[in-house]
């Protein structure tokens, strides 16, 4: 059996007064050969975890376990989890009774729901979307614990983020006895050591004081997410998820882990949701709320990184604002991975029009379950986190997104986000590698995408294969964008897929735009249609006010309908100006398209 994690188990009468709780002592006794023969040693995929005491959870409702649940017979479970350096560490855990599927809350589980101010899914127990077998419910704990459990069989599942082997163990609780488990977790990868630091661009949580940030930091460490972007959220009337402030002075840093304040807003059903990362102040103006350009400009003035949330599905009509502001160069990234769903339908068209945009990912906690369920890796080139370098890497596209598989992608010496000046017919060396934990994250298929089309691919040849590699030469044909994609098996449920995707490497040839030339006219036409939707929105706002009903084809809460209609009408002149400027850019792109026709035929 492959030694990817060590657990120890010991069962003996529960004398309480003399129970050796110290896991380091246990390890010492084991090594010294002084542990009784009843002490079982084995190997696990890394982790293990106790659980339970005051609460039993059924479905997603917690109720007091009470004396009746423990009536008859019970025992004790002591659990400690270590990293490879034998330090006790935070971790994510579930403990489920096999008899009836009930799971128990650890006595030291973090009260995460307090961070959410009544928004989203406010449970302390989080439902997670991770690939294959890892979905389900989980608790976050700062360290191991002791818990009284009913007699019987229990399944323990321990996770420490996607770069660690998960642990699944069965444990038997005997009447009047204590079962001890010590888990020594192991990584299957350490991307930070390679200079790639994981982050989550979309976490909503209150961070007003040290108690809040201590809880978020523990959660980040349990999930092994190095950069947590804690976003204040707003709408036309108010803000949510109170921060202590913005800017560097309000970052919270602990070693290689950082909590950085940011913002999600403006947010409307009409134009989508905007994210500003690493900003120095909150940006909000009800008079220009539907004109996102003003907010995007302010983010950039503050040295922030600007992008769109929910771009994986173009939710909340974000394609409309994309059509206005991406061509103006005001957008750094698109969130193409969220909630277990990697979506490129609204990403590739912008790349095919010749715009350089970073691929990013965010969990959207608390609407989804846990920090880092999807994450963006940014390359800083160092094994020590520099927060400013991380955001520079994100802005410059040195990223890939993942919910499990790792990916290494280069063209010659270029990495994702780089631009290479090339010549027609030049041969470029392409190298791509995907690898992962063999159980839940193993790559099924590795693809090289050029201008939105698969040009090379390789699939696993057996279910135990943990690595896919491609190494070939690519001949330049008038420039393009090229990216790597790790795909799962056809037909797999989106929330169960193990996937990854890089930001492209851009090949610019002979002064030509790197766009997908034969589709440019259609691509521009599609964006003009989106611009026309904004004009239609304005007209429908007028009709909605005149007819006293919602004709906007978007969802509103009752309290906000009239107010939003008035805000759209109040900003219609500004919106039409922004539409006109975008139309002018598209006209210029069509002119470039015509000018390139002759040059391309000469190459």
C-alpha positions as CSV (number, residue, x, y, z in Angstrom):
1,X,0.0,0.0,0.0
2,X,1.3,3.4,-0.9
3,X,2.3,5.4,2.3
4,X,0.5,8.6,1.8
5,X,-0.6,9.3,5.4
6,X,-0.2,7.7,8.8
7,X,-3.0,7.1,11.3
8,X,-2.8,5.5,14.7
9,X,-5.6,4.0,16.7
10,X,-5.7,2.9,20.3
11,X,-8.6,1.6,22.3
12,X,-8.6,1.2,26.1
13,X,-10.9,1.7,29.1
14,X,-11.9,5.3,29.6
15,X,-10.4,6.2,32.9
16,X,-10.6,10.0,32.1
17,X,-8.2,10.9,34.9
18,X,-5.1,9.3,33.4
19,X,-5.9,9.3,29.7
20,X,-2.8,10.3,27.7
21,X,-4.2,13.0,25.3
22,X,-0.9,14.3,24.1
23,X,-0.4,13.1,20.5
24,X,3.3,13.8,20.5
25,X,3.6,11.5,23.5
26,X,1.6,8.9,21.6
27,X,4.0,9.2,18.7
28,X,7.0,9.0,21.0
29,X,5.6,5.8,22.6
30,X,4.9,4.3,19.3
31,X,8.4,4.9,18.0
32,X,9.9,3.7,21.3
33,X,8.0,0.5,21.1
34,X,6.1,1.2,24.3
35,X,2.6,1.3,22.9
36,X,0.5,-1.7,23.9
37,X,-0.1,-4.3,21.2
38,X,-3.8,-3.2,21.0
39,X,-2.5,0.0,19.4
40,X,-3.1,-0.3,15.6
41,X,-1.0,1.4,13.1
42,X,-1.9,1.7,9.4
43,X,-1.6,3.9,6.4
44,X,-4.3,6.3,5.0
45,X,-4.6,8.7,2.2
46,X,-3.8,11.5,4.7
47,X,-5.8,12.7,7.5
48,X,-8.4,11.5,9.9
49,X,-10.7,13.3,12.2
50,X,-12.9,13.0,15.2
51,X,-16.1,14.6,15.7
52,X,-19.1,15.2,17.7
53,X,-20.5,16.0,20.9
54,X,-23.4,18.4,21.4
55,X,-25.1,18.3,18.0
56,X,-26.3,15.7,15.6
57,X,-27.2,16.8,12.1
58,X,-29.8,15.3,9.8
59,X,-30.2,16.6,6.3
60,X,-29.0,20.2,6.8
61,X,-30.7,20.9,10.1
62,X,-28.8,20.7,13.4
63,X,-30.5,19.6,16.5
64,X,-29.4,18.9,20.0
65,X,-28.2,15.3,20.5
66,X,-29.4,15.2,24.0
67,X,-29.4,12.3,26.5
68,X,-31.8,10.2,24.5
69,X,-29.3,10.0,21.6
70,X,-26.7,8.8,23.9
71,X,-29.0,6.5,25.9
72,X,-27.7,3.1,26.6
73,X,-24.0,3.1,25.6
74,X,-21.4,5.5,24.4
75,X,-17.6,5.8,24.1
76,X,-15.1,8.5,23.4
77,X,-13.1,9.5,20.3
78,X,-9.9,11.6,20.5
79,X,-8.6,12.9,17.2
80,X,-5.4,14.8,16.4
81,X,-4.3,15.9,12.9
82,X,-0.7,16.8,12.0
83,X,1.1,18.1,9.0
84,X,4.2,16.5,7.6
85,X,6.3,18.4,10.2
86,X,4.2,17.0,13.0
87,X,2.5,20.4,13.7
88,X,-1.2,20.3,14.7
89,X,-3.2,22.0,11.9
90,X,-6.7,23.2,11.1
91,X,-8.7,20.9,8.9
92,X,-12.1,20.1,7.3
93,X,-13.9,17.1,8.7
94,X,-17.1,15.1,8.6
95,X,-18.0,12.3,11.0
96,X,-20.9,10.2,9.9
97,X,-22.7,7.3,11.8
98,X,-23.0,4.4,9.3
99,X,-26.2,3.2,11.1
100,X,-28.4,6.1,10.0
101,X,-26.2,8.6,8.0
102,X,-26.3,11.2,10.8
103,X,-23.3,13.4,11.2
104,X,-22.0,15.0,14.3
105,X,-20.7,18.5,14.9
106,X,-17.2,18.6,16.4
107,X,-17.2,20.4,19.8
108,X,-14.7,23.0,18.5
109,X,-16.2,23.5,15.0
110,X,-16.0,27.1,13.8
111,X,-19.2,29.1,13.9
112,X,-18.8,30.2,10.3
113,X,-22.4,31.2,9.9
114,X,-21.7,34.3,12.1
115,X,-19.5,35.6,9.4
116,X,-22.3,35.9,6.8
117,X,-24.6,38.4,8.4
118,X,-27.7,36.4,7.5
119,X,-26.8,36.3,3.8
120,X,-26.5,33.2,1.5
121,X,-26.2,29.8,3.1
122,X,-25.5,30.6,6.8
123,X,-24.9,27.1,8.2
124,X,-21.8,26.4,10.1
125,X,-21.7,23.0,8.4
126,X,-20.8,23.6,4.8
127,X,-22.0,21.7,1.8
128,X,-19.1,21.5,-0.7
129,X,-18.9,20.9,-4.4
130,X,-15.7,19.0,-5.1
131,X,-14.9,16.4,-7.8
132,X,-16.0,12.8,-7.8
133,X,-16.3,11.4,-4.2
134,X,-15.5,14.5,-2.2
135,X,-18.9,16.3,-2.3
136,X,-21.0,16.4,0.8
137,X,-21.0,18.2,4.1
138,X,-18.0,19.3,6.2
139,X,-17.1,21.2,9.3
140,X,-14.0,23.4,9.9
141,X,-12.0,22.9,13.0
142,X,-8.9,24.7,14.3
143,X,-7.3,21.5,15.7
144,X,-8.2,18.0,17.0
145,X,-10.7,17.3,19.7
146,X,-12.3,14.8,22.0
147,X,-16.0,13.8,21.7
148,X,-18.4,11.4,23.2
149,X,-20.2,9.3,20.6
150,X,-22.8,6.6,20.6
151,X,-21.4,3.1,20.2
152,X,-21.1,1.9,16.7
153,X,-19.3,2.3,13.4
154,X,-18.4,5.9,12.2
155,X,-16.9,7.1,9.0
156,X,-14.3,9.9,9.3
157,X,-13.4,12.1,6.3
158,X,-10.6,14.7,6.7
159,X,-9.5,17.2,4.0
160,X,-6.8,19.9,4.0
161,X,-7.4,21.4,0.5
162,X,-7.0,20.0,-2.9
163,X,-3.2,19.6,-2.7
164,X,-3.4,17.1,0.2
165,X,-4.6,13.5,0.1
166,X,-8.0,13.2,1.6
167,X,-8.5,10.7,4.4
168,X,-11.4,8.3,4.8
169,X,-11.4,6.0,7.8
170,X,-13.9,3.8,9.6
171,X,-13.7,3.8,13.4
172,X,-15.6,1.6,15.9
173,X,-16.7,3.3,19.2
174,X,-16.9,0.8,22.1
175,X,-18.9,1.3,25.3
176,X,-16.9,3.0,28.0
177,X,-13.7,3.1,26.0
178,X,-11.7,5.8,24.3
179,X,-10.5,5.4,20.7
180,X,-7.6,7.6,19.8
181,X,-6.6,8.5,16.2
182,X,-3.6,10.5,15.2
183,X,-3.4,11.5,11.6
184,X,-0.2,12.7,9.8
185,X,-1.3,14.3,6.6
186,X,0.7,14.3,3.4
187,X,0.6,16.4,0.3
188,X,0.5,15.0,-3.2
189,X,1.7,18.4,-4.4
190,X,3.1,21.7,-3.1
191,X,2.4,24.3,-5.8
192,X,3.6,27.2,-3.5
193,X,7.1,25.6,-3.5
194,X,7.0,25.9,-7.3
195,X,6.0,29.6,-7.0
196,X,2.3,29.1,-7.7
197,X,0.0,30.3,-4.9
198,X,-3.6,29.5,-4.8
199,X,-6.3,32.1,-4.2
200,X,-10.0,32.6,-4.1
201,X,-11.2,35.7,-5.8
202,X,-14.7,35.7,-4.4
203,X,-15.4,35.1,-0.7
204,X,-18.1,37.0,1.2
205,X,-17.6,37.3,5.0
206,X,-17.5,39.9,7.7
207,X,-14.0,40.9,8.7
208,X,-14.7,43.7,11.1
209,X,-12.5,42.5,14.0
210,X,-9.8,40.1,14.9
211,X,-12.3,37.4,15.9
212,X,-13.7,37.5,12.4
213,X,-10.3,37.4,10.6
214,X,-9.0,34.7,13.0
215,X,-11.9,32.5,11.9
216,X,-11.4,33.2,8.2
217,X,-7.7,32.6,8.5
218,X,-8.3,29.3,10.2
219,X,-10.7,28.3,7.4
220,X,-8.2,29.4,4.7
221,X,-5.5,27.3,6.4
222,X,-7.8,24.3,6.7
223,X,-8.5,24.5,2.9
224,X,-4.9,25.5,2.1
225,X,-5.9,28.7,0.2
226,X,-3.2,31.3,0.4
227,X,-5.0,34.4,-0.8
228,X,-8.6,35.0,0.4
229,X,-10.2,38.0,-1.2
230,X,-12.9,39.0,1.3
231,X,-15.4,41.0,-0.7
232,X,-17.7,43.6,0.6
233,X,-20.9,43.3,-1.4
234,X,-23.3,46.1,-2.4
235,X,-26.5,46.8,-4.3
236,X,-28.2,50.1,-5.1
237,X,-29.2,50.8,-1.5
238,X,-26.7,49.2,0.9
239,X,-23.6,47.1,1.5
240,X,-23.2,43.7,3.1
241,X,-20.3,41.8,4.8
242,X,-18.8,44.5,6.9
243,X,-15.0,44.9,6.5
244,X,-12.6,46.7,8.9
245,X,-11.4,48.7,6.0
246,X,-9.5,48.6,2.7
247,X,-5.9,48.9,1.6
248,X,-2.7,47.3,2.7
249,X,-3.2,48.4,6.3
250,X,-6.3,46.2,6.5
251,X,-4.7,43.1,5.0
252,X,-4.3,40.2,7.5
253,X,-1.2,38.2,6.8
254,X,0.0,35.1,8.7
255,X,3.1,33.5,7.0
256,X,2.1,32.6,3.5
257,X,-1.6,33.2,4.1
258,X,-3.4,36.5,3.5
259,X,-6.9,37.9,3.7
260,X,-7.2,40.9,1.4
261,X,-10.3,43.2,1.3
262,X,-12.1,43.8,-1.9
263,X,-15.5,44.5,-3.3
264,X,-18.3,42.9,-5.4
265,X,-20.3,45.8,-6.8
266,X,-22.0,47.2,-8.8
267,X,-24.3,44.3,-8.8
268,X,-27.5,44.3,-10.8
269,X,-29.7,41.8,-12.5
270,X,-29.5,44.1,-15.6
271,X,-25.7,44.3,-16.1
272,X,-24.1,41.6,-14.0
273,X,-21.7,41.8,-11.1
274,X,-18.2,43.5,-10.9
275,X,-15.3,42.5,-8.7
276,X,-12.6,44.9,-7.5
277,X,-9.6,43.2,-5.9
278,X,-6.8,44.7,-3.8
279,X,-8.5,48.2,-3.7
280,X,-7.8,51.0,-1.2
281,X,-11.4,52.1,-0.7
282,X,-15.0,51.1,-1.3
283,X,-16.5,52.5,-4.6
284,X,-20.2,53.2,-4.7
285,X,-22.4,55.9,-6.3
286,X,-26.1,55.4,-6.7
287,X,-26.2,58.2,-9.4
288,X,-24.0,56.2,-11.7
289,X,-24.6,52.7,-10.4
290,X,-25.6,51.1,-13.7
291,X,-22.6,52.7,-15.5
292,X,-20.0,50.2,-14.4
293,X,-17.3,52.1,-16.3
294,X,-16.9,54.6,-13.5
295,X,-16.4,51.9,-10.9
296,X,-13.9,50.0,-13.1
297,X,-11.9,53.2,-13.7
298,X,-11.8,53.9,-10.0
299,X,-10.6,50.3,-9.2
300,X,-7.7,50.8,-11.6
301,X,-6.9,54.3,-10.2
302,X,-6.6,52.6,-6.8
303,X,-4.1,50.1,-8.3
304,X,-6.7,47.3,-8.0
305,X,-7.5,44.4,-10.3
306,X,-11.0,44.5,-12.0
307,X,-13.1,41.7,-13.4
308,X,-16.5,40.1,-13.7
309,X,-18.1,37.6,-11.3
310,X,-20.1,34.7,-12.6
311,X,-18.6,34.9,-16.0
312,X,-18.6,31.1,-16.3
313,X,-22.4,31.4,-17.1
314,X,-22.7,35.1,-17.9
315,X,-25.2,35.3,-15.0
316,X,-27.3,38.4,-14.3
317,X,-26.8,39.6,-17.9
318,X,-23.1,40.4,-17.4
319,X,-22.6,39.9,-21.1
320,X,-24.2,43.3,-21.6
321,X,-21.6,45.2,-19.6
322,X,-18.8,43.1,-21.0
323,X,-19.8,44.4,-24.5
324,X,-19.2,47.9,-23.3
325,X,-16.2,47.7,-21.1
326,X,-14.0,44.8,-22.2
327,X,-13.2,46.5,-25.6
328,X,-12.2,49.7,-23.7
329,X,-9.5,47.8,-21.8
330,X,-11.1,48.2,-18.4
331,X,-11.3,44.6,-17.4
332,X,-8.5,42.4,-16.2
333,X,-10.1,39.0,-15.5
334,X,-13.2,36.9,-15.9
335,X,-14.3,34.5,-13.2
336,X,-14.7,31.4,-15.4
337,X,-14.8,28.8,-12.6
338,X,-17.4,28.9,-9.8
339,X,-19.4,26.4,-7.9
340,X,-17.8,23.5,-9.6
341,X,-18.7,24.8,-13.0
342,X,-15.9,25.7,-15.5
343,X,-17.5,27.8,-18.2
344,X,-15.7,29.2,-21.3
345,X,-18.6,30.1,-23.5
346,X,-18.3,33.8,-22.6
347,X,-14.5,33.7,-22.3
348,X,-13.4,32.4,-25.6
349,X,-15.2,35.0,-27.8
350,X,-13.3,37.8,-26.2
351,X,-10.0,36.0,-26.7
352,X,-11.0,35.3,-30.3
353,X,-11.5,39.1,-30.7
354,X,-7.9,39.7,-29.6
355,X,-8.4,40.8,-26.0
356,X,-6.0,39.6,-23.3
357,X,-8.0,38.5,-20.2
358,X,-7.0,36.5,-17.2
359,X,-8.8,33.3,-16.2
360,X,-9.8,33.5,-12.6
361,X,-11.9,31.5,-10.1
362,X,-13.9,32.1,-7.0
363,X,-16.1,30.1,-4.6
364,X,-18.8,32.7,-3.9
365,X,-19.0,31.7,-0.3
366,X,-21.5,31.7,1.4
367,X,-23.8,31.0,-1.6
368,X,-21.5,28.0,-2.2
369,X,-20.0,25.9,0.5
370,X,-16.3,26.4,1.2
371,X,-13.3,28.6,0.5
372,X,-11.2,27.3,-2.3
373,X,-13.7,24.8,-3.7
374,X,-12.5,26.3,-7.0
375,X,-9.3,28.4,-7.0
376,X,-7.0,30.5,-9.1
377,X,-3.2,29.8,-9.0
378,X,-1.0,32.8,-9.7
379,X,2.7,32.5,-10.4
380,X,5.0,34.8,-8.3
381,X,8.2,32.9,-8.9
382,X,9.0,32.6,-5.1
383,X,8.1,30.1,-2.5
384,X,7.2,32.9,-0.1
385,X,4.0,34.8,-0.6
386,X,4.3,38.4,-1.7
387,X,0.7,39.7,-1.8
388,X,1.5,42.5,-4.3
389,X,3.3,40.1,-6.6
390,X,0.4,37.8,-6.4
391,X,-2.0,40.5,-7.6
392,X,0.5,41.6,-10.3
393,X,0.6,38.0,-11.5
394,X,-3.2,37.8,-11.6
395,X,-3.5,41.1,-13.5
396,X,-0.9,39.9,-16.0
397,X,-2.5,36.5,-16.6
398,X,0.1,34.3,-15.0
399,X,-2.7,32.0,-13.8
400,X,-4.6,28.8,-14.1
401,X,-7.9,27.8,-12.4
402,X,-8.6,24.4,-10.9
403,X,-10.8,22.4,-8.6
404,X,-8.2,19.6,-8.2
405,X,-5.9,18.9,-11.2
406,X,-2.6,20.8,-11.5
407,X,-1.3,21.9,-14.9
408,X,2.0,23.1,-16.3
409,X,1.9,24.8,-19.7
410,X,4.6,26.5,-21.7
411,X,5.3,27.5,-25.2
412,X,9.1,27.7,-25.5
413,X,9.9,29.6,-22.2
414,X,6.6,31.5,-22.0
415,X,4.0,30.7,-19.3
416,X,0.3,31.6,-19.3
417,X,-0.3,35.3,-19.7
418,X,2.9,35.9,-21.7
419,X,3.0,37.3,-25.2
420,X,5.5,36.0,-27.8
421,X,6.4,37.9,-31.0
422,X,6.6,35.2,-33.7
423,X,7.0,34.8,-37.4
424,X,4.8,33.0,-39.9
425,X,5.8,29.4,-40.2
426,X,8.0,29.5,-37.0
427,X,8.1,26.3,-35.0
428,X,7.2,26.7,-31.3
429,X,7.8,24.0,-28.7
430,X,4.7,23.3,-26.7
431,X,4.8,21.4,-23.4
432,X,1.8,20.6,-21.2
433,X,1.5,18.4,-18.2
434,X,-1.5,17.6,-16.0
435,X,-1.3,15.6,-12.8
436,X,-3.3,15.0,-9.6
437,X,-4.3,12.8,-6.6
438,X,-5.1,9.4,-8.2
439,X,-8.5,9.1,-6.6
440,X,-10.6,12.3,-6.8
441,X,-8.6,14.7,-9.0
442,X,-6.8,12.5,-11.6
443,X,-6.9,14.1,-15.0
444,X,-9.0,12.3,-17.6
445,X,-8.1,14.4,-20.7
446,X,-5.5,17.1,-21.4
447,X,-6.3,19.5,-24.3
448,X,-4.4,22.3,-26.1
449,X,-6.9,24.9,-27.2
450,X,-6.0,27.3,-30.0
451,X,-8.4,30.1,-30.8
452,X,-11.2,28.1,-29.2
453,X,-10.5,24.8,-30.9
454,X,-8.8,21.6,-29.7
455,X,-5.6,21.1,-31.7
456,X,-4.0,18.4,-29.6
457,X,-5.2,16.1,-26.8
458,X,-4.3,13.1,-24.8
459,X,-6.5,10.9,-22.6
460,X,-5.8,8.6,-19.7
461,X,-5.3,5.0,-20.7
462,X,-6.4,3.5,-17.4
463,X,-8.2,4.7,-14.3
464,X,-5.1,4.7,-12.1
465,X,-3.1,7.0,-14.4
466,X,-2.3,10.2,-12.5
467,X,-0.4,12.2,-15.1
468,X,-0.9,13.3,-18.7
469,X,1.9,14.9,-20.8
470,X,2.0,16.5,-24.3
471,X,5.2,17.6,-25.9
472,X,5.0,18.7,-29.6
473,X,5.9,21.5,-32.0
474,X,3.4,24.1,-33.2
475,X,3.8,25.9,-36.5
476,X,2.8,29.6,-36.3
477,X,-0.1,30.6,-38.6
478,X,-0.7,34.3,-38.4
479,X,-0.8,34.5,-34.6
480,X,-3.3,33.1,-32.1
481,X,-4.0,32.4,-28.5
482,X,-3.2,29.0,-27.0
483,X,-4.3,27.6,-23.7
484,X,-4.3,24.2,-21.8
485,X,-7.5,22.6,-20.5
486,X,-7.8,19.6,-18.2
487,X,-11.1,18.0,-18.9
488,X,-13.1,15.2,-17.2
489,X,-14.9,12.3,-18.8
490,X,-17.8,13.1,-21.2
491,X,-21.1,13.0,-19.5
492,X,-19.8,13.6,-16.0
493,X,-21.9,15.9,-13.8
494,X,-20.5,19.4,-13.8
495,X,-20.3,19.6,-10.0
496,X,-18.3,16.3,-9.9
497,X,-15.9,17.2,-12.7
498,X,-12.2,17.6,-12.0
499,X,-11.0,20.4,-14.3
500,X,-8.4,23.0,-14.8
501,X,-7.8,25.8,-17.4
502,X,-4.9,28.2,-18.0
503,X,-4.9,31.8,-19.1
504,X,-3.7,31.7,-22.8
505,X,-0.2,32.4,-24.1
506,X,-0.5,34.9,-26.9
507,X,1.3,34.6,-30.2
508,X,1.5,37.9,-32.2
509,X,2.7,37.6,-35.7
510,X,3.8,40.4,-38.1
511,X,1.8,43.1,-36.3
512,X,-1.4,41.3,-36.8
513,X,-4.0,41.0,-34.1
514,X,-4.0,37.5,-32.5
515,X,-7.7,37.1,-33.1
516,X,-9.7,34.3,-34.8
517,X,-9.8,36.2,-38.1
518,X,-12.4,34.2,-40.0
519,X,-15.0,34.7,-37.3
520,X,-14.3,38.4,-36.5
521,X,-17.4,39.8,-38.2
522,X,-19.8,37.4,-36.3
523,X,-18.0,38.0,-33.0
524,X,-18.4,41.7,-33.4
525,X,-22.0,41.3,-34.4
526,X,-22.7,39.3,-31.3
527,X,-21.3,42.1,-29.1
528,X,-23.4,44.7,-30.9
529,X,-26.5,42.6,-30.1
530,X,-25.5,42.8,-26.4
531,X,-25.1,46.5,-26.7
532,X,-28.6,46.7,-28.2
533,X,-30.0,44.8,-25.2
534,X,-28.9,47.7,-23.0
535,X,-30.9,50.1,-25.2
536,X,-33.8,47.7,-25.0
537,X,-33.4,47.7,-21.2
538,X,-33.7,51.5,-21.1
539,X,-36.9,51.4,-23.2
540,X,-38.4,48.6,-21.1
541,X,-37.6,50.7,-17.9
542,X,-39.7,53.5,-19.3
543,X,-42.5,51.2,-20.3
544,X,-42.4,49.5,-16.8
545,X,-42.8,52.8,-15.1
546,X,-45.7,53.9,-17.4
547,X,-47.5,50.5,-17.2
548,X,-46.6,50.0,-13.5
549,X,-45.3,46.5,-13.9
550,X,-41.9,44.8,-14.5
551,X,-41.1,44.4,-18.2
552,X,-37.4,44.1,-17.8
553,X,-37.1,40.4,-18.1
554,X,-35.0,40.3,-15.0
555,X,-35.8,39.3,-11.4
556,X,-36.3,41.9,-8.7
557,X,-37.3,41.9,-5.1
558,X,-40.5,43.9,-4.7
559,X,-38.8,46.7,-2.7
560,X,-36.2,47.4,-5.3
561,X,-38.2,47.3,-8.6
562,X,-39.3,50.9,-8.7
563,X,-36.0,52.1,-7.4
564,X,-34.0,50.2,-10.1
565,X,-36.4,51.4,-12.8
566,X,-35.8,55.0,-11.8
567,X,-32.0,54.4,-11.6
568,X,-31.9,53.0,-15.1
569,X,-33.9,55.9,-16.5
570,X,-31.7,58.4,-14.5
571,X,-28.6,57.0,-16.1
572,X,-29.9,56.5,-19.6
573,X,-27.9,59.3,-21.1
574,X,-24.7,58.1,-19.6
575,X,-25.4,54.6,-20.7
576,X,-26.1,55.7,-24.3
577,X,-22.8,57.6,-24.3
578,X,-20.9,54.5,-23.2
579,X,-22.8,52.4,-25.8
580,X,-21.8,54.9,-28.5
581,X,-18.1,54.7,-27.5
582,X,-18.2,50.9,-27.6
583,X,-19.8,50.9,-31.0
584,X,-17.0,53.2,-32.2
585,X,-14.4,50.7,-31.0
586,X,-16.2,47.8,-32.8
587,X,-16.3,49.9,-36.0
588,X,-12.5,50.4,-35.6
589,X,-12.0,46.7,-35.2
590,X,-13.9,46.1,-38.4
591,X,-11.7,48.5,-40.1
592,X,-8.6,46.7,-38.8
593,X,-10.2,43.4,-40.0
594,X,-10.5,44.9,-43.5
595,X,-6.9,46.2,-43.5
596,X,-5.5,42.9,-42.4
597,X,-7.1,41.0,-45.2
598,X,-4.5,41.9,-47.8
599,X,-1.6,41.5,-45.3
600,X,-2.8,38.1,-44.3
601,X,-2.9,36.9,-47.8
602,X,0.7,38.1,-48.4
603,X,2.1,36.1,-45.4
